[in-house]
Amino acid sequence: MFTKILVPLDGSEYAKSALDTAVKIAHQFNSRLTLIHVSSFSLFLPLRMYGDEGASLGMDLEESMRVAEVIREAGAEILAKGEQRVAAEGVPVDTVLREGHVVQEIVNAAQKGRFDLIVMGAKGRSKIQEMLLGSVSEKVVRTAPCTVMIVK
């Protein structure tokens, strides 16, 4: 029933719980997991290059690029830790690191990868992002091309 499962990870406790749940489902259905992390800081960089001083949070382009790289590296580390947890359970796993709008990237990955299920945490790490963008999980539920399980 669920042969391909997408699991968005952001390092939050909710995401870790979602990963644990996804592993259990994977064992039950002999599924393959794909872990995805989406960073969105780099969205500010193009605006800075075109002279919008406020768009890069008061940083010059070089500082903005360094911060974006640190954020990318943190995302890669989140994925590596998730991959280790899943592999230790004997479940096949892939990882995807993306940049862009979090909801769009998750939904696009689910659509292009023809996933059967998305298992994600009820809340993420960023309260600021939630205030500005609304709940990522709620938007994924509304727009995903497949079943979505929200884990608390």
PEHU-V570270 format. One line per field, one symbol per residue. ss: DSSP state (H for helix, E for strand, C for the rest). phi: phi as a letter, one per 40 degrees, with the letter a starting at -180 (. if undefined). burial: + if it has 24 or more other ideal C-beta (glycine too) atoms within 12 Angstrom, else -. A space follows every 50 residues. Layout:
ss->???
phi->???
burial->???
//
This chain:
ss->CCCEEEEECCCCHHHHHHHHHHHHHHHHHCCEEEEEEEECCCHHHHHHHC CCHHHHCCCCHHHHHHHHHHHHHHHHHHHHHHHHHHHHCCCCEEEEEEEC CHHHHHHHHHHHCCCCEEEEECCCCCHHHHHHHCCHHHHHHHHCCCEEEE EC
phi->.bcbbbbcbbgccccccccdccccccccbfcbbbcbbbbbcccccdcccc gcdccbfgccdccccccccccccccccdcccccccccccgbcabbbbbbi cdcccccccccccfccabbaccbbccccccccbgccccccdcbccacbbb bc
burial->-+-+++++++++-++++++++++-++----+++++++++++++++--+-- -----+-------+--++--++--++-++-+++-++----+-+++++++- -++-++++++--+-++++++++-+++--+-----+++-+++--+-+-+++ +-
//
